[in-house]
Amino acid sequence: HFSRACTIPYKQFRSSIVRVVTWDLPFRLDKLRILFKVIFLAVILRCFGIVSSVPLWEIGGRSIDASSMAGLRRRKQGRDEDTLTESLLPDYDEQRLEEEQQQDANRKALILHPGEFNLKDFLQSIFAWWNRLFGTLLSYTTALLPRGQLWQACDQPLSLLQSERLQLLKERVAEKFNIGNQNHQDALRRLWSLAFYGEPCTALKSAKWKEMGWQGEDPATDFRGAGLYGLENLIYLAEVHPETFRRLVDKTDGTRAEWEYPFAVAGLNITFMLSELLELHTAPGASLDAEPRTVAGRAFVTLMEDSDVAFEELYCATYCLLDSTWLQMGASYMDFNAVIKRVRGDIERALATRPRDMQALRKKLLGTDAPIERI
């Protein structure tokens, strides 16, 4: 099987490994044998598809660095040089397709031509394979261990109320924004009335949306991965925490950058980031009853027992955290990805402490348990 899977015979592959590994390195024979066995086993597992090639830095979530933002597709609106012409939110349907194509490409043999061998790429792939393999083995092993008090505290089965609220939340996250839906149009008008009090919304396409941080005259083109729930979160922030909403929209705190983050689109990014962190995205055809597996996801579900707006309140606290982190880092528009990545890490660490309620979580994130309006 191995001979058919690789593009060079087994003996030639082994001799290539030996030549590369022993080049100017004082390995003992026994260590060389162990190393060869590890590499050989990893290649066999890879050839049979037991493990897949995923770079270590991609495990745990996807990210888009500042340099890659220039490659995002340009919008039809905002052609002026003074307006934003690139979205903070990529098209996640296209991104998933590209990732699947990349994974298919990674399944090809690492040795492309007989006699040629790329040690750096080969070792990086092996490390990635073993990382995935050990992670899978660890998850299965821990699932088989006896459930003592520690396990009961960290992995209790969901209550009926938690399951119902989790399923409802997943359904809301999955609903895409549709400008042809009257209810969705009404929600957009509701946000207009909250942001531009006293000014009637005469048309859903207006240049005034840019003042709120939409990237063009048509907000419908900005939702993408955030969906309708991203709009509902902005409305919740404006209705329940109006002072905080106005402060974030107007950016009245601290010394601001010349090129600030757009408020509305940043809010959509927060919705997507949180829903991804908490495992609220459901693959097509998958059951909505699936329980979260990560520590952050499990910890958040426990908070849903006492609050039916746990996500919305976490969203508001996260937006406050993002703005304060933005000021601390002295960030500008192109630094947005670095800021939200740092915020995500702070949230993940805060949830790992398993706060007892939303007030305790807010204190972990913002350093105070005071209401958001007083922060």
C-alpha positions as CSV (number, residue, x, y, z in Angstrom):
1,H,0.0,0.0,0.0
2,F,2.8,2.4,0.8
3,S,4.6,1.8,-2.4
4,R,1.5,2.5,-4.4
5,A,0.7,5.7,-2.4
6,C,4.1,7.3,-2.9
7,T,5.7,8.4,-6.1
8,I,9.1,6.7,-5.4
9,P,9.9,3.2,-4.1
10,Y,10.1,2.6,-0.4
11,K,13.9,1.9,-0.4
12,Q,14.6,5.1,-2.3
13,F,12.4,7.0,0.1
14,R,14.2,5.5,3.1
15,S,17.6,6.2,1.8
16,S,16.6,9.8,1.1
17,I,15.4,10.2,4.7
18,V,18.6,8.7,6.0
19,R,20.8,11.0,3.9
20,V,18.8,14.1,4.9
21,V,18.7,13.3,8.6
22,T,22.3,12.3,8.9
23,W,23.7,15.3,7.1
24,D,26.2,16.9,9.4
25,L,24.1,15.7,12.5
26,P,25.7,13.4,15.1
27,F,22.8,11.0,15.5
28,R,23.3,7.7,17.1
29,L,22.0,4.7,15.2
30,D,19.2,3.9,17.8
31,K,17.9,7.5,17.7
32,L,18.0,7.4,13.9
33,R,15.9,4.2,13.9
34,I,13.3,5.8,16.2
35,L,13.1,8.9,14.1
36,F,12.7,6.9,11.0
37,K,9.9,4.8,12.5
38,V,8.0,7.9,13.6
39,I,8.3,9.5,10.2
40,F,7.4,6.3,8.4
41,L,4.3,5.7,10.6
42,A,3.2,9.3,10.1
43,V,3.4,8.8,6.3
44,I,1.4,5.6,6.4
45,L,-1.3,7.3,8.5
46,R,-1.4,10.2,6.0
47,C,-1.6,7.8,3.0
48,F,-4.5,6.0,4.4
49,G,-6.3,9.2,5.3
50,I,-6.3,8.5,9.0
51,V,-5.1,12.0,9.7
52,S,-5.2,15.1,7.5
53,S,-2.8,17.8,6.8
54,V,-3.7,20.9,8.8
55,P,-1.0,23.5,9.7
56,L,-0.6,24.0,13.5
57,W,-1.3,27.7,13.2
58,E,-4.7,27.0,11.6
59,I,-6.0,24.6,14.3
60,G,-8.6,26.2,16.6
61,G,-10.1,28.7,14.2
62,R,-9.4,30.7,11.0
63,S,-8.0,34.1,10.9
64,I,-7.2,36.7,8.2
65,D,-4.1,38.7,8.7
66,A,-3.8,42.4,7.8
67,S,-1.7,41.7,4.7
68,S,-4.4,39.3,3.3
69,M,-7.1,41.9,3.6
70,A,-5.8,43.6,0.4
71,G,-6.8,40.4,-1.4
72,L,-10.4,40.5,-0.4
73,R,-12.8,41.2,-3.2
74,R,-13.7,44.8,-3.7
75,R,-17.2,46.1,-3.3
76,K,-19.2,47.7,-6.0
77,Q,-20.0,50.6,-3.7
78,G,-17.6,53.0,-2.1
79,R,-15.4,53.7,-5.1
80,D,-14.2,56.9,-3.7
81,E,-10.7,56.9,-2.3
82,D,-11.9,58.3,1.0
83,T,-14.3,55.5,1.6
84,L,-13.7,51.9,2.7
85,T,-13.4,49.7,-0.4
86,E,-12.7,46.3,1.3
87,S,-14.8,44.4,3.8
88,L,-13.7,43.3,7.2
89,L,-15.9,40.2,6.7
90,P,-14.9,37.9,3.9
91,D,-17.3,35.8,1.9
92,Y,-17.2,32.7,4.1
93,D,-19.0,30.4,1.6
94,E,-16.2,31.1,-0.9
95,Q,-13.6,30.8,1.9
96,R,-14.8,27.3,2.9
97,L,-14.7,26.3,-0.8
98,E,-11.1,27.5,-1.0
99,E,-10.2,25.6,2.1
100,E,-11.7,22.4,0.8
101,Q,-9.7,22.8,-2.4
102,Q,-6.5,23.4,-0.4
103,Q,-7.2,20.3,1.7
104,D,-7.6,18.3,-1.5
105,A,-4.3,19.6,-2.7
106,N,-2.6,18.7,0.6
107,R,-3.6,15.1,0.1
108,K,-1.2,14.8,-2.8
109,A,2.2,13.2,-2.2
110,L,4.7,15.4,-0.6
111,I,7.5,14.0,-2.7
112,L,6.6,15.3,-6.1
113,H,9.6,14.0,-8.2
114,P,11.7,10.9,-7.7
115,G,14.9,11.8,-5.8
116,E,13.7,15.2,-4.7
117,F,12.6,15.8,-1.1
118,N,11.5,19.0,0.8
119,L,12.5,18.4,4.4
120,K,10.9,21.6,5.7
121,D,7.5,21.0,4.2
122,F,7.7,17.3,5.1
123,L,8.5,17.9,8.8
124,Q,5.8,20.7,9.1
125,S,3.2,18.3,7.8
126,I,4.3,15.5,10.1
127,F,4.1,17.8,13.1
128,A,0.6,18.8,12.0
129,W,-0.5,15.2,11.5
130,W,0.7,14.2,15.0
131,N,-1.0,17.2,16.5
132,R,-4.3,16.2,15.0
133,L,-3.7,12.5,15.8
134,F,-2.9,13.1,19.5
135,G,-5.7,15.5,19.8
136,T,-8.2,12.9,18.5
137,L,-6.7,10.2,20.7
138,L,-6.9,12.4,23.7
139,S,-10.5,13.3,23.2
140,Y,-11.5,9.6,22.8
141,T,-9.4,8.6,25.9
142,T,-10.8,11.3,28.1
143,A,-14.3,10.3,27.0
144,L,-13.7,6.7,28.3
145,L,-12.2,7.8,31.7
146,P,-14.4,7.5,34.8
147,R,-16.5,10.5,35.5
148,G,-15.5,11.8,38.9
149,Q,-16.4,15.0,40.6
150,L,-14.0,16.9,38.3
151,W,-15.6,15.5,35.2
152,Q,-19.1,16.2,36.6
153,A,-18.1,19.8,37.2
154,C,-16.6,20.4,33.8
155,D,-18.9,18.3,31.5
156,Q,-22.4,17.9,32.9
157,P,-25.1,16.9,30.5
158,L,-27.2,19.8,29.3
159,S,-30.5,20.5,30.9
160,L,-33.7,20.6,28.9
161,L,-33.7,24.4,29.1
162,Q,-30.1,24.7,28.0
163,S,-30.7,22.4,25.1
164,E,-33.8,24.4,23.9
165,R,-32.0,27.7,24.2
166,L,-28.9,26.4,22.5
167,Q,-30.9,25.0,19.6
168,L,-32.8,28.3,19.2
169,L,-29.6,30.2,19.3
170,K,-28.1,28.0,16.5
171,E,-31.2,28.6,14.4
172,R,-30.9,32.3,14.8
173,V,-27.2,32.2,13.9
174,A,-27.9,30.1,10.8
175,E,-30.5,32.6,9.3
176,K,-29.0,34.7,6.6
177,F,-30.0,38.3,5.9
178,N,-32.3,38.6,3.0
179,I,-33.1,42.1,1.8
180,G,-36.2,40.7,0.1
181,N,-37.7,39.6,3.4
182,Q,-40.1,42.2,4.8
183,N,-39.1,41.3,8.4
184,H,-35.5,41.8,7.6
185,Q,-36.2,45.2,6.1
186,D,-38.2,46.2,9.2
187,A,-35.2,45.2,11.3
188,L,-32.9,47.4,9.2
189,R,-35.3,50.3,9.5
190,R,-35.4,49.8,13.3
191,L,-31.7,50.1,13.5
192,W,-31.9,53.3,11.4
193,S,-34.4,54.8,13.9
194,L,-32.1,53.9,16.8
195,A,-29.0,55.3,15.2
196,F,-30.5,58.4,13.5
197,Y,-33.2,59.4,15.9
198,G,-35.7,61.7,14.4
199,E,-34.6,61.2,10.8
200,P,-37.1,59.1,8.7
201,C,-35.7,56.2,6.7
202,T,-37.0,57.0,3.3
203,A,-34.9,54.4,1.5
204,L,-32.9,51.3,2.6
205,K,-30.1,52.4,0.4
206,S,-28.6,55.7,1.6
207,A,-25.2,57.3,1.9
208,K,-26.0,58.0,5.6
209,W,-25.4,54.4,6.5
210,K,-21.7,55.1,6.2
211,E,-21.9,57.4,9.2
212,M,-22.8,54.4,11.3
213,G,-20.0,52.3,9.9
214,W,-21.5,50.4,7.0
215,Q,-19.1,50.2,4.1
216,G,-21.5,51.3,1.4
217,E,-25.0,52.8,0.7
218,D,-26.5,49.3,0.9
219,P,-26.0,47.6,4.3
220,A,-27.3,44.3,2.9
221,T,-23.9,43.7,1.2
222,D,-22.1,43.7,4.5
223,F,-23.7,40.9,6.4
224,R,-22.1,37.8,4.8
225,G,-21.1,35.4,7.6
226,A,-22.9,37.3,10.4
227,G,-26.4,36.9,9.0
228,L,-29.6,38.4,10.4
229,Y,-28.4,37.8,13.9
230,G,-25.6,40.3,13.4
231,L,-28.2,42.9,12.8
232,E,-30.3,41.8,15.8
233,N,-27.2,42.1,18.0
234,L,-26.7,45.7,16.9
235,I,-30.4,46.4,17.6
236,Y,-30.1,44.8,21.1
237,L,-27.1,47.0,21.9
238,A,-28.9,50.1,20.9
239,E,-32.2,49.3,22.7
240,V,-30.9,47.8,25.9
241,H,-27.6,49.8,26.3
242,P,-28.3,53.0,24.4
243,E,-25.6,55.0,26.2
244,T,-23.0,52.4,25.3
245,F,-24.3,52.2,21.8
246,R,-24.0,55.9,21.2
247,R,-20.5,56.0,22.8
248,L,-19.3,53.3,20.5
249,V,-20.9,54.7,17.4
250,D,-19.5,58.2,18.1
251,K,-16.2,56.9,19.5
252,T,-16.0,59.4,22.3
253,D,-13.6,57.5,24.5
254,G,-9.8,58.0,24.3
255,T,-7.5,59.2,21.6
256,R,-8.8,57.8,18.3
257,A,-7.0,56.8,15.2
258,E,-7.2,58.7,12.0
259,W,-8.7,55.7,10.3
260,E,-11.1,54.1,12.8
261,Y,-12.8,50.7,12.6
262,P,-16.4,51.0,11.1
263,F,-18.8,50.5,13.9
264,A,-21.5,48.4,12.2
265,V,-19.2,46.1,10.3
266,A,-17.1,45.6,13.4
267,G,-20.3,44.5,15.2
268,L,-21.0,41.9,12.5
269,N,-17.4,40.6,13.0
270,I,-18.0,40.3,16.7
271,T,-21.2,38.3,16.1
272,F,-19.4,35.9,13.8
273,M,-16.4,35.6,16.0
274,L,-18.5,34.7,19.1
275,S,-20.7,32.3,17.2
276,E,-17.7,30.5,15.9
277,L,-15.9,30.4,19.2
278,L,-19.0,29.0,20.9
279,E,-19.6,26.4,18.2
280,L,-22.9,27.8,17.1
281,H,-22.4,27.3,13.4
282,T,-24.1,24.1,12.2
283,A,-22.9,22.3,9.0
284,P,-25.6,21.7,6.4
285,G,-27.6,18.5,7.3
286,A,-26.1,18.4,10.8
287,S,-28.2,18.2,13.9
288,L,-28.9,21.3,16.0
289,D,-28.9,19.1,19.1
290,A,-25.1,18.6,19.1
291,E,-23.5,19.8,22.3
292,P,-20.4,22.1,22.2
293,R,-17.1,20.3,22.7
294,T,-14.8,23.1,23.6
295,V,-14.3,24.5,27.1
296,A,-15.5,27.9,26.0
297,G,-18.6,26.4,24.4
298,R,-19.5,24.3,27.5
299,A,-18.9,27.2,29.8
300,F,-21.2,29.4,27.8
301,V,-24.0,26.9,27.8
302,T,-24.0,26.9,31.6
303,L,-24.6,30.7,31.5
304,M,-27.7,30.1,29.3
305,E,-29.4,28.4,32.2
306,D,-30.1,31.6,34.0
307,S,-30.4,34.0,31.0
308,D,-32.1,33.9,27.7
309,V,-30.0,36.8,26.4
310,A,-26.6,35.4,27.5
311,F,-25.2,35.8,23.9
312,E,-26.5,39.3,23.5
313,E,-25.0,40.4,26.8
314,L,-21.7,38.7,26.0
315,Y,-21.8,40.5,22.6
316,C,-22.2,43.9,24.4
317,A,-19.4,43.2,26.8
318,T,-17.2,42.0,23.9
319,Y,-17.8,45.2,22.0
320,C,-16.7,47.2,25.0
321,L,-13.7,45.0,25.3
322,L,-12.9,45.5,21.7
323,D,-13.0,49.2,21.9
324,S,-10.8,49.4,25.0
325,T,-8.4,47.0,23.5
326,W,-8.3,49.1,20.3
327,L,-7.4,52.1,22.4
328,Q,-4.7,50.2,24.4
329,M,-3.1,49.0,21.2
330,G,-3.3,52.4,19.5
331,A,-4.7,50.5,16.6
332,S,-5.8,51.6,13.1
333,Y,-8.1,50.1,10.5
334,M,-5.6,47.6,9.2
335,D,-4.9,46.4,12.7
336,F,-8.5,45.3,13.2
337,N,-7.8,41.6,12.8
338,A,-5.0,41.7,15.4
339,V,-7.4,43.4,17.8
340,I,-10.3,41.0,17.4
341,K,-7.9,38.1,17.6
342,R,-6.6,39.4,21.0
343,V,-10.2,39.9,22.1
344,R,-11.1,36.4,21.2
345,G,-8.3,35.0,23.2
346,D,-9.4,37.1,26.2
347,I,-12.9,35.8,25.9
348,E,-11.7,32.2,25.6
349,R,-9.6,32.5,28.7
350,A,-12.4,34.2,30.7
351,L,-14.8,31.4,29.8
352,A,-12.2,28.8,30.7
353,T,-12.5,30.0,34.3
354,R,-16.2,28.8,34.1
355,P,-17.8,32.0,35.5
356,R,-21.0,31.4,37.5
357,D,-23.0,34.0,35.7
358,M,-22.9,36.9,33.2
359,Q,-21.9,39.4,35.9
360,A,-18.9,37.3,36.8
361,L,-17.9,36.9,33.2
362,R,-18.3,40.7,32.6
363,K,-15.9,41.3,35.5
364,K,-13.4,38.9,34.0
365,L,-13.6,40.7,30.7
366,L,-13.9,44.3,31.7
367,G,-12.4,44.3,35.2
368,T,-15.7,45.4,36.8
369,D,-19.1,43.9,37.5
370,A,-20.8,47.2,37.1
371,P,-23.5,47.6,34.4
372,I,-22.1,48.2,30.9
373,E,-23.5,51.7,30.9
374,R,-21.2,52.6,33.8
375,I,-18.0,51.2,32.2
